[in-house]
Amino acid sequence: MSEERPNRLISLDVFRGITIAGMVLVNNPGTSPTYWPLDHAEWNGLTPTDWIFPFFLFIVGVSIAISLGKAKGSSEKGYGKIFRRAAVIYLLGASVSILPFFQFQATDAPDLLKLAIWLVFCASLLLLLLRNFLWAGILCGIGLLGIAGMNLAGFNVIGYDYGTLRIAGVLQRIAVCYLVTAILFLHTNWKQQLWISAVILLVYWAAMTLIPVPGCEVTSLNDKACNLAAYLDRLILTENHIWRYGKVYDPEGILSTLPAIVSTITGVLAGTWLLKRHDDERESGTFAASYEKAAGMFFFGAVLLALGLIWNSWFPMNKALWTSSYVLATTGLALIFLGCCYWLIDLKGIRRWAWPFEVFGANAIALFVFSGFFARMMNGFRVMDGEKAVSLHGWVMNNIFLPNAQPIDASWMYAVSFILFWLFLMWLLYRKNIYVKV
């Protein structure tokens, strides 16, 4: 889908680009171990990697305030657009989890045939992002017929086990937070949004610290299993459908999505602040850049960060549980970060440094979906390394990066190379004014 870009808040695009680039970078290390800023805190605590997801939800909130601002004051609220967008984002998240949903176990399966089927599913995902649902379905059907044909030809193809499908996930949480926050935005003012956020954070704190967990002698936020959020994930989602590495909890689980919604609401509040104009600027149709707004973001960012650090003593910052202190601290950091981008780009006009992030920010969802699918392909596609069959990812590490660096350095070198590869691909779209929307 090619179109001219409308007048935009460039600092927000850059902030989105930095955030999505960081997300792809930390999701694709070459191997373990990696440097601590590129890894999540093991449980309680906060590393730069733990900032990324709440930053993205904050950006979603800012975008809601900008894109739905006119609908708020009209009789047509745009519910169809909201529900459609949430559904597409959720289905994209499920697709990344499911695909590749088959594995070729036969060593004599034709490589060209396997590659062709992979490409068919890639094209199907691209068409889904472009909202061409007819051809997306047709190509998906062709891919499924290809798998069936390989089975009939005698190749051993193991299908995806839907009994272990992960219901939650990053894009799934974004979809839920977008849906709830967008509807709240259309029906509440900023004061009501602030009160709703405060109530959610306080109630979540009380629930997580006061409600005993069945089957646990002691309810503890330091125990990955014996906390209310983890218990509800196991009870409702069941252990077969939660994050396989978490085993007893899901970092994008049900109860912890409530404070994640607050992270999105804070973005709405920031977006409302950014859209505020002086009377003589109301008809200009542009964002009114002002030092007052930049100062406001820095001030409130520092206040929220301080409150999060204080609350951390009673309710530790924890990304997996999305604790209330974590919401305050990461929102404060998001405001400070956006304030820096706003001051440099929109006020000072210094934006040459930000070009790569404009490219990433222009197609953020496409970057996340296709880089995730590509990474799964590299881990699922087998090649021979000497006499041993290894993943394509493993072959690249063994033959390019590990011979030239220590494992920890090879890991971040691979991650940087991965994000630079995707910068080139996203630049090809950007230079053609192609922006994939959902």
N, C-alpha and C positions, 0 to 999 in steps of 0.2 A: 504494500500500500504506500504510495508515494504522494506526499503533499507538502505544501509550504508550511513552515513552522510559524505559529502565531507569536505575537508579542509575549515574551515569557520572562519570568524572574530567573535570570541566568544563574544566580547564586544557588538557587534551589536545584537546578539541573546539575550543577557541579557537585553539590553536596550529595545528590542521589548517585552521581557517577562514582564519587569517592567511596560511598557506602557499598554499592554493588560490586565495585572492583575489589574492595576489601573482603566482601563475602565470598567471591569466587576464589580469591587468593588463599584464604584460610581453609576453604573447603577442599583444596587440591594440593596438599603437600606431597612431596615426592615419596617420603617415607617417614617413619617415626625413629628417633625423636625429632622435634623441631624447636625453634627458638620460642621462648615463652610468650612474646607478644602475638605469635601466630597460632596460639593454642588457647582453648578455653580453660578457665580455672577448673580444677578437678571437681570441686563442689562449691563451697562458699568462697566468695572472693570475686575479684573483677580484674580482667586483663583487657587490653585493647580489642581483642577478638570478641569479648562479651559486649562491647559497645554496639557492634554492627547491626544485629537484628533489631534492637529497640530503635536505633537510628532510622532504619528503614520504615518501621511502623510510624515513627514520628513524621517522616517525609510523606507517607501515605495520608496522614492526617492533614498536613499542610495542603496537599493536593486536593483533598476533599473540600476544604474551605475555598480554594480557588475555583475548582471546576463546578461545584454545586452552589456557589454563592448566589447566582441569579435564580436558580430553581427554588431557593429558600423563600424568596419573596413572590413567587408566582403560584397560580392555581395548579399548574402541572409540575408535580414534584420530581419527576424523573425516576420513579421507582423501577420501571422496566430496565433502564440503563444500569441502575445499581445492582439489581438482582442478576442481570445477565453478566455483568463484569465479575461479580463475586463467584458466580457459577463457573465461568471460564477459568478464573484463577485457581479455584479449587480443583477443577478437572485437570489443569496443567500440572498441579502438584501431584495428583494421583498418577498421572502419566509418567512423570519423572520417576516415581517410586516403582511403577510396574515395568516400564521399559528400561533395559531389555528384559522382557518377561519370558524369554526362552534361552536355553543354553545348548550349544552344539557339543555333544560329547564324543561324537565319532571323529577320530583323527583324519579319516579319509573324506570328510565332507568337503565339497568344493569351496575353496576360499572365495572365489568370485561370486558364487551363489550366496554365500553368507553375507558378503559385503553388499550385494545388491539388495538383500532383504533389510539390512541395517539402513541403507540409504532410503528405501521406501518408507520406513517408519520415521526417519528424520524429516522427509518431505511432508509426511502426514502431519507431524507436529508443527512444521512451519505453516502449513495451510490452516491449521487450527488457530494459530496465533494471528493469522491474517483474516480470521473469521470466514474462511471459505469452507464451511462445514461439509458441503456436498463432496468436494474433491478430497478433503481430509478423510472422510469416511470411505470413499472409493479406494484410496491408496492404502488405508489401514486394512481393508478387506483383501486387497491384493497381497499384502504382506502375510496375512493369516493364511491365505491360499498357498503361498510359497512354503510356509512352515508345514502345512498339511501335505503338500507335495513331497517335501523332504522325508516326512514320516513314511509316506507310501513307497518312496524309493528305497527305504531300508535304513536311512540314517536315523540315529538315535537323538531325538530332539525332546528335551525335557521342558514341559510347559511351566508357566508361573503358578505357584501355589497360592491361590487366592485366600486360603485359610490363614495365611500369614501376612496378608495385605496390611500395610500400615495406614491407619485411617487419618491420623494427624500428620503434621509436617510443616515445613516453613511456609510454602505457598498456601497450604490449607489454613494455617493460622492467619496469614495476611488476608485471605478471603473473608474469614469470619470477622476479623477486626474491622475490615473495610465496610462490610455489610452493616454491622451494628452501629459503628460510628457515623456512617453516612446518614442512616435513618435518624439517629439522635441529633445530628447537625441540622437536619431539616425541620425538626420540631422543638428545638430548645435554643435558648440564647447562651451567651458565653458564661453568664453567672450560673445558670443551671448546669451547664457542662462541668464547671468547676466543682460544684457541690456533688454532682454524680461521681466525679473522679475521686474526691475526698472520701465519700462514703464507701466506694468499692475498695479503696486501699485500706481503710480502717477495718472494714468487715472481713476482708481477706486476712489481715493480720490477726484478728481475733479468732477466726476459724482455724487458721493454721497453728496457732499457739495454744488454743483452749480446748478444741474438740479432740477427744481421745480417738485413737485409731484402733479399730477392732483387730484382735490378734497380736497386738504389740503391748508389751508390758509398760513401755515408756514411749510417749510420742515425742519425737525429737527431730528438729530441722536439720540435724547433723547426720541423720540416718536416711539413706536413699529410699528405704522401703517403708519406714515407720513415720510417714508424714501423710497428712490428709490428701494432698494432691496426688501422690503416688498411689495411695489406696484406691481413690476414685478411678484413676486410670486403669488399674488392674481389675476393678469391679465392673466398669462400664465398657471399656475398650477391650478388655481381657489381655492376658499376657501375649497371646499370639498376634495381636494387632498393635502393640506398642513398639517403640524404637528398639530394635534388636540389641543394640549396644547398651541401652539403659537397663533392659531386662525386667526391672521392677518399677520403672517410672518412664514417662514420656516427656521429654523437654518441651514439647508443644501440646501438652495434655489438656484436659477439659477445664479443671478448676483454674489452672494458671493462665488460661486465656482471658479470664476476667481482668486481672491487672494489666495484661497485654493490651486490652482494649483501652485502658487508661493511657498507655503510651501513645496510642493513636489519637485519643482525644486531646492530649497536650499539643500534638501537631496541629489539630484544628484550631486550638486557641492561638498558637503562634501564627498560623495562616491568617486568622481573623485580624490579628495585630498588624501583620504585614500589609494587608489590604486596606487598612484604615488610611484615608486621605483627608487632607485639609479641604475646606469648602470650595476653594477656587480650583482644586484639582480633580473634583469628582467626575467631571465630564471628559477628562483627558483620555480615559481608557488605558492608562498605563499605571505601573506601580510607582508610587511616590517614594523614592529613596530619601531617607533622612537619617541624620545622626541620632535623632531621638529613638528611632526604631532599633538601630544598632546598639545603642546604650541600654535600651530595655531588654534586649536579648542577652547581653552580657550580664546585666544586673540579676534578672530572674534566673538565668542559668547558674550563676554563682550561688544564689540563695537555695535553689533546689538541690544543687550538688552538696552544699553544706548540710541541708536537712537529711539527705540520703545518707551521708556519712554519719550523722548523729544517730539516726534511726538504726543504722547498721549494728549498733551495740545491743539492740534488743531483737531485731529482726534482720539477720545477716543478709547481705547482698548475695543473691543466688540466681543465676540465669535459668537453670533448669526448673526452679520453682517460681521464677519471675516475681520475687518478693517485692513488697511495697517500697523498701529502701532502694532496691535495684531500679525500680521505676523512677523514683525521684532523682537518683544519681545519674542515670543514663539520660533522662530528659534534660537535666541541667547541662550535661556534656553536649547533648545534641543542640541545645540553644546556643551554647558558646561556640560550637563548631560552625553552625549556620551563621551566627553573628560574624565570625571571622570571614566566611565566604562573602557575606553580604557587604561587609565593610570594604574588603579588597576589590570585589568585582563591581557591585552596583554603586558604591559610593566613590571609590578611587579609580575605577575603570582598569584595574590591573588584572587582566584575565588571560594573558598569553600562557602562563603556567598551567592554566586549567583546561587547555584544549583536550587532552586525553579523557578527562572526566566528563566534559561535555559530550564526547562521543559515547562513553559508557552510559551516561545518564539518559541519552536520547532513546536508547533501546534496552532499558534495564531488565524488564521481564524476559525479553528474548535472550539476553545474555545469560541470565540465571538458568533458564530452561535448557537452552542448547548446550551450554557448558556443562551442566549437570548430566545431560544425556550423553554427551561426548565422553565425559569422564567414566561413566558406566560402561560405555562401549570399550574404552581402553582397558578397563579391568575385566571385561567379559570376553574379549576377543583374544584367542590363544595363538601364539606363534612359537616356533622352535628356537630355543636358545641353546645351541650345542645339541645335546641329546635329550634335553628336558623341555617340555611345553610350559611356557609361562605366559602371563598376561602381557598384552602390548605395553601397558604401563610399566610392568616389571622389566620388560626387555629394554625400554628406553632408559630406565634408571640404571640397569646393570651395564649397559653398553655406552651410555653417553655421560651421565652425571656422576655415578659412584666411582668410576675410574679416575676422575679428575678432582675429586673433593672428598672431604670427610662426610660421613652420612648426614650430619646435621646441616652442613653447608649445602650438600647436594639436594637436600629436601627443599630448602627455600629457593635454590637456583631453579629447580623444576617448577615450583609454584610461580616464580616470576616469569619464567619462560611460557608457562601456560597462560598467564594473564596477558602477556604481550602478544601471543598468538591470537587471542580473542580480541585484543585491541585492533589488530589488523583487520579481522573479519568485520567487526563493528564499524570500523572506519569506511569499509567498502559500502556499507549501508548508508552511513552518515553522508558521504560525499555525493550519493545519489538522491539525497533527501527522502530516504525510505525509513519510515518510523513505524514499527510494529506495535499496534495498540491492542488492548483487551478491554 
